[in-house]
Amino acid sequence: MKRNPAPRFWPIHRKELVWTTEPKPGPHPIFRCLPLLLIIRDILGIAKTRKEAKTIISQGMINIDGKAQHEEHFPTGLMDVISIPEMKKTYRILPSRKGLILHPIGKNETAFKLCRIMGKNTLKGGYIQLNLHDGRNIQIQVEDPRKTKEDVFEALDVLKIHIPKQEIAGHLKMAKNMHAIIIGGKNVGKSGKIIAIEKRPNQKRQELLGTIEDKNGNQFQTTLALIMVVGDTKPWISLPGDN
């Protein structure tokens, strides 16, 4: 990939060289991800050259969502958990006004990640398949998928997933009074409580407008497609600026 058309939040010099690392097809689209090599060399500075970064990655020293990742072009994205056991450091990829950033997290957060439900399908045998934002699918068995009481999951809801086992540990509804973060648009990275969700008949849910109020009383409005729930009475994950 040429450097000039690469995503603007990638920490690379645009005119120093012509080419840069291109992420392979994977769980996150190219303009919403960071190639693993870029993280090791350009963001964390663990390696000075591509050769050094490639050696570190190929030796399985970097874990993504609890599993060793050996591919230097692997696309990491929103809410992915990156851990480096030998350095005893773990990061979660979060949105910010600069794009995607690596946010340091403590041991109490390393065993799970938050995944947004993008859609769902009803399968044979009484299963509901939830399609998540990071490319993974989770199947849940219910007695009757047509009964609302059993099927409590909706698109734009968020699941707390144990990694790497992929077990559901919690469920967050896209609803008023929940804590959320804006993942795109001009207010990307802003977080707070959802104080309002407009209701418009015959309009797709993801196109509805939601209003978020931060701890300082500032309000931000955007479509639900750009809002990701991260907690109920309080965030389930640490966010930049919490301290």
C-alpha positions in Angstrom: 0.0 0.0 0.0 1.2 3.5 -0.8 1.7 5.8 2.2 -0.3 8.8 0.9 -3.8 7.1 0.6 -3.3 5.1 3.9 -5.7 6.0 6.7 -4.7 9.4 8.2 -4.5 8.2 11.8 -1.7 5.8 10.9 1.5 7.2 12.6 3.6 7.2 9.5 5.5 9.8 7.5 3.7 10.4 4.2 6.6 11.6 2.1 9.6 9.8 3.7 9.0 6.6 1.8 6.6 5.4 -0.9 5.2 2.1 0.5 3.9 1.0 3.9 2.4 -2.2 5.4 -1.0 -3.2 4.0 -3.3 -5.1 6.3 -4.7 -8.4 5.1 -8.4 -9.0 4.8 -9.7 -9.9 8.3 -12.1 -9.0 11.1 -11.8 -5.2 10.5 -12.0 -3.1 7.3 -8.8 -1.6 6.1 -9.7 2.0 7.0 -10.8 1.1 10.5 -7.8 -1.0 11.5 -4.1 -0.9 12.4 -1.7 -3.5 11.0 0.0 -5.4 13.7 3.4 -4.6 12.4 2.6 -0.9 12.5 1.7 -1.2 16.2 4.9 -3.0 17.1 7.2 -0.7 15.2 5.6 2.7 14.8 3.3 3.0 17.8 4.9 1.0 20.7 8.5 1.3 19.3 9.3 -2.2 20.4 11.2 -2.7 17.1 13.1 -0.2 15.0 12.8 -2.0 11.6 10.2 -4.2 9.8 12.6 -7.1 10.1 12.8 -6.8 13.9 9.0 -6.4 14.2 8.4 -9.4 11.9 10.7 -11.6 14.1 8.9 -10.6 17.3 5.5 -11.3 15.8 6.5 -14.6 14.1 7.7 -15.9 17.5 4.2 -15.5 18.9 5.2 -12.8 21.4 2.1 -10.7 20.7 -1.4 -11.9 21.7 -4.6 -10.6 20.1 -7.8 -11.3 22.1 -6.0 -13.9 24.1 -4.4 -15.8 21.2 -0.9 -15.6 19.8 -0.9 -13.8 16.4 1.9 -14.7 14.0 0.8 -12.6 11.0 2.5 -9.2 10.7 -0.3 -7.9 8.4 -3.1 -8.9 10.8 -5.7 -6.0 11.0 -6.4 -5.0 14.6 -9.4 -2.8 15.3 -12.0 -1.5 17.7 -12.0 -3.1 21.1 -9.3 -5.6 20.3 -7.1 -6.6 23.3 -3.4 -6.6 22.5 -1.1 -8.1 25.2 2.6 -8.5 25.4 3.2 -11.1 28.1 7.0 -10.6 28.3 6.6 -6.9 28.9 3.5 -7.4 31.1 1.6 -4.8 29.2 -1.9 -4.9 27.7 -3.8 -2.5 25.5 -7.3 -2.1 24.2 -7.9 -0.4 20.9 -10.3 2.5 21.3 -11.6 5.4 19.2 -10.3 9.0 19.7 -10.3 12.3 17.9 -7.0 11.1 16.3 -8.5 7.8 15.1 -7.7 4.5 16.8 -5.4 4.5 19.8 -3.9 1.9 22.1 -5.3 2.5 25.6 -3.3 0.7 28.5 -5.6 -1.5 30.6 -5.1 -3.4 33.9 -5.3 -7.1 34.7 -9.0 -6.9 35.5 -9.8 -6.0 31.9 -7.4 -8.4 30.0 -9.8 -11.4 29.9 -12.7 -9.8 28.1 -13.7 -7.5 25.2 -16.8 -5.8 24.1 -18.4 -6.7 20.8 -21.3 -5.0 19.1 -24.0 -7.0 17.5 -24.2 -6.0 13.8 -27.0 -8.5 12.9 -28.5 -11.9 13.6 -29.8 -14.9 11.9 -32.1 -17.8 12.9 -30.6 -21.2 12.2 -32.0 -24.7 12.2 -32.1 -26.5 15.5 -33.3 -23.6 17.6 -30.2 -21.5 17.3 -29.8 -17.8 16.9 -26.5 -16.6 15.4 -25.2 -13.2 16.5 -22.9 -11.5 14.0 -20.4 -9.2 15.8 -18.4 -6.2 14.7 -15.1 -8.0 14.8 -16.1 -10.7 12.4 -16.9 -13.4 14.9 -20.2 -15.2 15.1 -21.8 -16.6 18.3 -24.6 -19.2 18.3 -27.2 -19.2 21.1 -29.7 -22.0 21.5 -33.3 -21.1 22.5 -36.4 -23.2 22.6 -38.3 -20.9 20.2 -36.5 -18.0 18.4 -39.9 -16.4 17.6 -40.5 -15.7 21.3 -39.3 -12.2 22.3 -38.7 -13.3 25.9 -36.1 -15.8 24.8 -34.5 -13.7 22.0 -33.3 -10.6 23.9 -30.6 -9.6 21.5 -30.9 -6.8 19.0 -28.6 -5.2 16.5 -26.4 -2.4 18.1 -26.6 -4.2 21.5 -23.1 -5.1 23.0 -21.9 -8.4 24.4 -19.1 -8.8 26.9 -17.1 -11.7 25.6 -14.6 -13.8 27.5 -11.4 -14.2 25.5 -10.2 -16.4 24.0 -13.0 -18.9 25.0 -15.7 -16.7 23.3 -18.2 -17.1 26.1 -20.8 -14.5 26.7 -20.3 -12.8 30.2 -22.7 -9.9 29.8 -25.2 -8.1 27.6 -25.7 -4.3 27.2 -28.8 -2.9 25.5 -28.7 0.1 23.2 -31.0 2.2 25.4 -31.3 5.5 27.2 -29.2 6.0 30.4 -26.5 3.5 29.2 -22.9 4.6 28.9 -21.5 4.8 25.4 -18.7 6.0 23.3 -18.8 7.6 19.8 -16.9 5.5 17.3 -17.0 7.7 14.2 -17.9 11.2 12.9 -16.7 14.6 14.1 -17.3 13.7 17.8 -15.4 10.4 17.6 -13.9 9.4 21.0 -16.5 11.4 23.1 -18.1 9.3 25.8 -20.9 9.6 28.4 -24.4 8.7 29.2 -27.1 8.3 26.5 -29.7 10.9 27.5 -32.0 10.6 24.5 -32.8 8.4 21.5 -35.2 9.8 18.9 -38.1 7.7 17.7 -39.0 7.9 14.0 -41.4 5.4 12.4 -40.3 3.6 9.2 -36.6 4.6 9.8 -33.8 2.1 10.3 -32.7 1.9 13.9 -29.1 2.6 13.1 -30.1 5.9 11.4 -31.9 7.3 14.5 -30.2 10.1 16.4 -28.8 9.6 19.9 -27.6 12.2 22.3 -24.7 11.6 24.7 -23.9 13.8 27.7 -20.4 13.6 29.2 -19.4 14.1 32.8 -19.0 17.9 32.2 -22.5 18.3 30.9 -21.4 18.7 27.2 -23.8 17.1 24.8 -23.1 15.4 21.5 -25.5 14.1 18.9 -25.0 11.5 16.2 -26.6 8.4 14.6 -26.9 5.2 16.6 -24.6 3.5 14.0 -21.8 5.7 15.4 -22.6 5.0 19.1 -21.3 1.9 20.9 -22.6 1.1 24.4 -19.8 0.4 26.8 -21.6 0.1 30.2 -24.8 0.5 32.2 -24.6 2.6 35.4 -20.9 3.0 34.7 -18.5 1.9 31.9 -17.4 -1.7 31.9 -14.0 -0.7 30.5 -11.6 2.0 31.3 -11.7 4.9 28.9 -9.1 7.7 28.1 -9.5 10.6 30.5 -11.0 8.5 33.3 -8.3 9.5 35.7 
